[in-house]
Amino acid sequence: MQAIDIGHVTLERDGTGVFSDLTLRLTERRIGIVGRNGAGKSSLIRLITGLVAPQKGRVVVNGVDVAADRAGALGTVGLLFQNPDHQIIFPVVRDEIAFGLEQKGLKRAAALARAEAVLAAQGRADWGDRLCHTLSQGAAPAFVPDVDPGDGAGLDPVRRALQRAGPAHGAVDRGADRGAGAECRSGDA
């Protein structure tokens, strides 16, 4: 069964307790996270995606301990920011794609070559040197190529989340898992 299991998690940030002995099992496909500013919504998402590790306990998404198994987490959990500009790390498209492939274990040269091949296969070879910030709001999130590094994982969690979201009636701004998956939407109440 697909699930997000949070077991006896304690999380502190900057010396302040966020969660103490939090235990939660989430099995629904879509989960809304609502609360006031500072309630812990973003901290919970960071735990689920493995961006932060708990001081105690563990977070397991579909059988993968996302803090302990970063490679497994990359193939299990995707993260989409509400503002696409916050998702971009590198200035040009080729480097942005290559970065994701490097996180999957490819060496820099191989990642750059694969990024070029992906762009060419999508009929966008000329996008390699384009500045990411010049892509329109529609083109940037729509251009999430299946950059499979050869292990079958690629960026499928993010791609599937974008496809499931369809036309924006609000944004999917946080993660998704494998297959049918769980989308986490967060927002201030």
C-alpha positions as a Markdown table, in Angstrom:
| # | Residue | x | y | z |
|---|---|---|---|---|
| 1 | Met | 0.0 | 0.0 | 0.0 |
| 2 | Gln | 1.2 | 3.5 | -0.8 |
| 3 | Ala | 1.7 | 5.5 | 2.3 |
| 4 | Ile | 3.5 | 8.3 | 4.0 |
| 5 | Asp | 4.5 | 7.0 | 7.5 |
| 6 | Ile | 5.8 | 9.5 | 10.0 |
| 7 | Gly | 7.0 | 7.6 | 13.1 |
| 8 | His | 7.7 | 9.3 | 16.5 |
| 9 | Val | 9.3 | 12.3 | 14.8 |
| 10 | Thr | 10.9 | 15.1 | 16.7 |
| 11 | Leu | 12.0 | 18.1 | 14.7 |
| 12 | Glu | 13.7 | 21.2 | 15.9 |
| 13 | Arg | 14.7 | 24.2 | 13.8 |
| 14 | Asp | 17.0 | 26.9 | 15.1 |
| 15 | Gly | 16.6 | 25.6 | 18.6 |
| 16 | Thr | 12.8 | 25.7 | 18.5 |
| 17 | Gly | 10.6 | 22.6 | 18.7 |
| 18 | Val | 8.5 | 22.1 | 15.6 |
| 19 | Phe | 7.2 | 18.5 | 16.2 |
| 20 | Ser | 7.6 | 16.3 | 19.3 |
| 21 | Asp | 6.9 | 12.6 | 18.9 |
| 22 | Leu | 4.7 | 13.1 | 15.8 |
| 23 | Thr | 3.2 | 9.9 | 14.5 |
| 24 | Leu | 1.1 | 10.0 | 11.4 |
| 25 | Arg | 0.1 | 7.6 | 8.5 |
| 26 | Leu | -1.2 | 9.2 | 5.3 |
| 27 | Thr | -2.7 | 6.9 | 2.7 |
| 28 | Glu | -5.0 | 9.2 | 0.7 |
| 29 | Arg | -4.1 | 10.2 | -2.8 |
| 30 | Arg | -4.6 | 13.9 | -2.1 |
| 31 | Ile | -3.8 | 15.5 | 1.2 |
| 32 | Gly | -4.5 | 19.1 | 2.1 |
| 33 | Ile | -2.2 | 20.8 | 4.7 |
| 34 | Val | -3.8 | 23.9 | 6.1 |
| 35 | Gly | -2.7 | 26.1 | 9.0 |
| 36 | Arg | -1.6 | 29.5 | 10.2 |
| 37 | Asn | 1.8 | 31.0 | 9.5 |
| 38 | Gly | 4.3 | 29.1 | 11.5 |
| 39 | Ala | 2.1 | 26.1 | 12.2 |
| 40 | Gly | 4.6 | 23.7 | 10.6 |
| 41 | Lys | 3.2 | 23.1 | 7.2 |
| 42 | Ser | 6.4 | 23.7 | 5.3 |
| 43 | Ser | 8.4 | 21.8 | 8.0 |
| 44 | Leu | 6.1 | 18.8 | 7.5 |
| 45 | Ile | 6.6 | 19.0 | 3.7 |
| 46 | Arg | 10.4 | 19.2 | 4.2 |
| 47 | Leu | 10.3 | 16.1 | 6.3 |
| 48 | Ile | 8.2 | 14.2 | 3.8 |
| 49 | Thr | 10.5 | 15.1 | 0.9 |
| 50 | Gly | 13.6 | 14.4 | 3.0 |
| 51 | Leu | 14.9 | 17.9 | 2.7 |
| 52 | Val | 15.3 | 17.9 | 6.5 |
| 53 | Ala | 16.0 | 15.0 | 8.7 |
| 54 | Pro | 14.2 | 14.6 | 12.1 |
| 55 | Gln | 16.3 | 14.6 | 15.2 |
| 56 | Lys | 14.4 | 11.5 | 16.3 |
| 57 | Gly | 12.1 | 9.1 | 14.5 |
| 58 | Arg | 11.8 | 8.5 | 10.8 |
| 59 | Val | 9.7 | 9.4 | 7.7 |
| 60 | Val | 9.0 | 6.6 | 5.2 |
| 61 | Val | 7.3 | 7.2 | 1.9 |
| 62 | Asn | 6.3 | 4.1 | 0.0 |
| 63 | Gly | 8.9 | 2.1 | 1.9 |
| 64 | Val | 11.7 | 4.5 | 1.4 |
| 65 | Asp | 13.2 | 6.3 | 4.4 |
| 66 | Val | 13.6 | 9.7 | 2.7 |
| 67 | Ala | 16.2 | 11.1 | 5.1 |
| 68 | Ala | 18.4 | 8.0 | 5.1 |
| 69 | Asp | 18.1 | 6.9 | 1.5 |
| 70 | Arg | 18.5 | 10.1 | -0.6 |
| 71 | Ala | 18.8 | 8.2 | -3.9 |
| 72 | Gly | 15.6 | 6.3 | -3.1 |
| 73 | Ala | 13.9 | 9.5 | -2.1 |
| 74 | Leu | 14.8 | 11.2 | -5.4 |
| 75 | Gly | 12.9 | 8.4 | -7.2 |
| 76 | Thr | 10.0 | 8.5 | -4.8 |
| 77 | Val | 9.2 | 12.1 | -3.9 |
| 78 | Gly | 9.0 | 15.2 | -6.1 |
| 79 | Leu | 8.8 | 18.8 | -5.0 |
| 80 | Leu | 7.0 | 21.5 | -6.9 |
| 81 | Phe | 7.2 | 25.1 | -5.6 |
| 82 | Gln | 4.2 | 27.4 | -5.7 |
| 83 | Asn | 6.3 | 30.0 | -7.5 |
| 84 | Pro | 8.2 | 28.3 | -10.5 |
| 85 | Asp | 11.0 | 30.9 | -10.3 |
| 86 | His | 11.9 | 29.5 | -6.8 |
| 87 | Gln | 12.4 | 26.0 | -8.4 |
| 88 | Ile | 15.1 | 27.2 | -10.8 |
| 89 | Ile | 18.7 | 26.8 | -9.6 |
| 90 | Phe | 20.9 | 27.3 | -12.7 |
| 91 | Pro | 20.7 | 30.1 | -15.2 |
| 92 | Val | 20.5 | 28.1 | -18.4 |
| 93 | Val | 18.1 | 25.2 | -19.3 |
| 94 | Arg | 20.9 | 22.7 | -20.1 |
| 95 | Asp | 22.5 | 23.1 | -16.7 |
| 96 | Glu | 19.2 | 23.0 | -14.9 |
| 97 | Ile | 18.4 | 19.6 | -16.5 |
| 98 | Ala | 21.9 | 18.3 | -16.0 |
| 99 | Phe | 21.8 | 19.2 | -12.2 |
| 100 | Gly | 18.9 | 16.8 | -11.7 |
| 101 | Leu | 20.8 | 14.1 | -13.5 |
| 102 | Glu | 23.8 | 14.7 | -11.4 |
| 103 | Gln | 21.6 | 14.2 | -8.3 |
| 104 | Lys | 20.7 | 10.8 | -9.7 |
| 105 | Gly | 24.4 | 9.9 | -9.9 |
| 106 | Leu | 25.6 | 10.8 | -13.4 |
| 107 | Lys | 28.9 | 12.5 | -13.7 |
| 108 | Arg | 28.9 | 16.1 | -14.9 |
| 109 | Ala | 30.0 | 15.4 | -18.5 |
| 110 | Ala | 27.5 | 12.5 | -18.9 |
| 111 | Ala | 24.7 | 14.7 | -17.4 |
| 112 | Leu | 25.4 | 17.5 | -19.8 |
| 113 | Ala | 25.4 | 15.1 | -22.8 |
| 114 | Arg | 22.1 | 13.5 | -21.6 |
| 115 | Ala | 20.6 | 17.0 | -21.1 |
| 116 | Glu | 21.5 | 17.9 | -24.7 |
| 117 | Ala | 20.0 | 14.6 | -25.9 |
| 118 | Val | 16.8 | 15.2 | -24.0 |
| 119 | Leu | 16.4 | 18.7 | -25.4 |
| 120 | Ala | 17.1 | 17.4 | -29.0 |
| 121 | Ala | 14.6 | 14.5 | -28.5 |
| 122 | Gln | 11.9 | 17.0 | -27.5 |
| 123 | Gly | 12.7 | 19.2 | -30.5 |
| 124 | Arg | 14.2 | 21.9 | -28.3 |
| 125 | Ala | 17.9 | 21.6 | -28.9 |
| 126 | Asp | 18.0 | 25.4 | -29.2 |
| 127 | Trp | 16.8 | 25.7 | -25.6 |
| 128 | Gly | 20.1 | 24.5 | -24.1 |
| 129 | Asp | 21.7 | 28.0 | -23.8 |
| 130 | Arg | 18.4 | 29.8 | -23.1 |
| 131 | Leu | 18.2 | 31.6 | -19.7 |
| 132 | Cys | 15.6 | 29.7 | -17.6 |
| 133 | His | 14.1 | 33.0 | -16.4 |
| 134 | Thr | 13.2 | 33.9 | -20.0 |
| 135 | Leu | 10.8 | 30.9 | -20.3 |
| 136 | Ser | 7.2 | 31.9 | -19.9 |
| 137 | Gln | 5.3 | 30.9 | -16.8 |
| 138 | Gly | 3.6 | 28.3 | -19.0 |
| 139 | Ala | 6.7 | 26.9 | -20.7 |
| 140 | Ala | 8.9 | 26.6 | -17.6 |
| 141 | Pro | 6.7 | 24.2 | -15.6 |
| 142 | Ala | 5.4 | 22.5 | -18.7 |
| 143 | Phe | 9.0 | 21.7 | -19.8 |
| 144 | Val | 9.8 | 18.9 | -17.4 |
| 145 | Pro | 11.4 | 16.4 | -19.7 |
| 146 | Asp | 11.7 | 12.7 | -18.8 |
| 147 | Val | 15.4 | 12.9 | -18.2 |
| 148 | Asp | 15.8 | 9.2 | -17.4 |
| 149 | Pro | 19.5 | 8.7 | -16.5 |
| 150 | Gly | 19.2 | 5.1 | -17.6 |
| 151 | Asp | 17.9 | 3.6 | -14.3 |
| 152 | Gly | 14.2 | 4.0 | -15.1 |
| 153 | Ala | 13.7 | 6.7 | -12.4 |
| 154 | Gly | 14.1 | 10.0 | -14.3 |
| 155 | Leu | 12.1 | 12.8 | -12.9 |
| 156 | Asp | 8.9 | 10.9 | -13.1 |
| 157 | Pro | 7.4 | 12.0 | -9.7 |
| 158 | Val | 7.6 | 15.6 | -10.7 |
| 159 | Arg | 6.4 | 15.0 | -14.3 |
| 160 | Arg | 3.4 | 12.9 | -13.0 |
| 161 | Ala | 2.5 | 15.6 | -10.5 |
| 162 | Leu | 2.4 | 18.2 | -13.3 |
| 163 | Gln | 0.3 | 16.0 | -15.5 |
| 164 | Arg | -2.2 | 15.2 | -12.8 |
| 165 | Ala | -2.5 | 18.9 | -11.8 |
| 166 | Gly | -3.7 | 19.7 | -15.3 |
| 167 | Pro | -4.6 | 23.3 | -16.0 |
| 168 | Ala | -3.9 | 25.4 | -12.9 |
| 169 | His | -6.9 | 26.1 | -10.7 |
| 170 | Gly | -4.4 | 26.7 | -7.8 |
| 171 | Ala | -1.0 | 25.3 | -7.8 |
| 172 | Val | 0.4 | 21.9 | -6.7 |
| 173 | Asp | 3.2 | 23.4 | -4.7 |
| 174 | Arg | 4.6 | 20.4 | -2.9 |
| 175 | Gly | 5.6 | 16.8 | -3.5 |
| 176 | Ala | 4.2 | 13.7 | -5.2 |
| 177 | Asp | 5.1 | 10.0 | -4.9 |
| 178 | Arg | 5.3 | 7.1 | -7.3 |
| 179 | Gly | 2.4 | 5.8 | -9.3 |
| 180 | Ala | -1.1 | 7.0 | -8.3 |
| 181 | Gly | 0.6 | 9.0 | -5.6 |
| 182 | Ala | -0.1 | 11.6 | -3.1 |
| 183 | Glu | -0.2 | 15.3 | -3.8 |
| 184 | Cys | 0.4 | 17.6 | -0.9 |
| 185 | Arg | -1.1 | 21.0 | -1.2 |
| 186 | Ser | -0.2 | 23.6 | 1.5 |
| 187 | Gly | -1.5 | 27.0 | 2.1 |
| 188 | Asp | -2.1 | 29.4 | 4.9 |
| 189 | Ala | -5.5 | 29.4 | 6.5 |
